[in-house]
Amino acid sequence: MPRFRLRAKLTLGVCLVLVPLLGLLLFGIEEGYEMRRASLLNSMGQTATTAGLLIDASLGDAMRLAETLAVGTAGQDLRSHEFRRSLADLVRLREDLLNVAVFDISGQPITSATPWPETAEGILDRPYFQHVLQTKEAGVSALLVGRGTKQPTVIAAAPILNATRQVVGVVTVSLRLDRVAQRMLDIELRPGQALFVTDSLGRLVLHTGRLESSWRERDLSGLPRIQEALSAGTPVLTTDFEGVFRQDPRIAALVPTPRQGWLVGVTWGTREAFEEMAGVRRLQLAAFTAISLLVLAGAYTLAAYLSGRASRLVDHARALGRGEWTPIQLSRLGTGDELDELTHAFNHMAAELKSERERRERFISAVAHDLKNLITPLTLATQLLGSPSRQTPEARERMLARLGRQTAGIERLVSDLLDVSRLQTGHFTLFRQPCDVVKVVRSVLEEQQEGAAGHVLVYEGRSTWGRRWIRTASRRCSPTWWATASSTARRAGR
């Protein structure tokens, strides 16, 4: 099983905390992106709606003008020079008008504010003209090319009705698209945004980024999103729209106009639209990376500090096991944390163990010394008993008595060792009884005298009764040299 150091575990733990935080950050960034996308598309949709209202207003003004002119033609000579001149004056006064003309029901021009081309055919086949004849209501054409001006235009037409409400003619008002585009340019757009307008058939009427376009470039009916918005008649907000001319990735809000069914689109390059969000995202990721590195560095430093202190505890524990122990120095920080408490406890435990070891060594030394003192007389007695010719019967009796006493001493020592073990475990019973100290001392003195041939052992002390001196010597002490032996024993410290 692989081993993981404390430093690796702490660092891994910090990484496991940072990973969910990174997930939350990415989730927040994605949520922010979605909110930003929705906010931008809604804002662009409002701009497109405003532009659509302006488009409907411009077309509605043209239709009302056509209806006013159609009503005003009643009782007038439509082919007269005065009527034509009034139409020309109207075109000069209205900068948004390209031409005003009157047609009969066969589509042939009756009069026009601008000269009508002689080679031009009638307009009977035009859908807007047929719409006026059939419904007897005003209408607006799709994008057209003026027959006389050869410029893109939009025509508003209104029927001329007689007293029996029969259509006897049609008044057409041609609008200048550049003037309509100027009104669209007045709409405040953000840098990089573009606004375009298509008719109900998907042909480009105007584009704020490119006012001049060929007829082929104006056909946008093949673009899926434009076709979707025109067919559904509802706004389409999308982030996968291609530019009208450059086919670059853009976000778009496509909103049909409520009255005429035209389409107003507001587009914005994806990069420009989300540049601010991308900057915020980069800033957040950079901040998270910096914070993560700082946290990892701090965690690594803290892990190194903790693992270092733990390693010192391990080294001192091993040294303590070998009997080589020195106190552990406390942390320089002096924070009094749990590791400092552990160090204090370890030092106290080690000091107690060292003291216990010293006491045990002294105890073993004392036991060994006592055993030696008990075994030595046994050895001498055994040697003496092995030579019966050198011993009198009385001496042999005394020797056997000494062997018994030595054996009893060994038994008492073993019993004392057992008592010591009971003391350490706490299972012991203490019995008190009187003891004759003088008798014990004499017994010890006699036992020791047997192994000290040529010497006299003397014990001198003071009695607690009467404060008199007590001198005790072995039985083999000779009276002739008592004083000399006594003084010699005292000088020898025995």
Order of alpha helices (4+ residues) and beta strands (2+ residues): alpha-alpha-beta-beta-alpha-beta-beta-beta-beta-alpha-beta-beta-alpha-beta-beta-beta-alpha-alpha-alpha-alpha-alpha-beta-beta-alpha
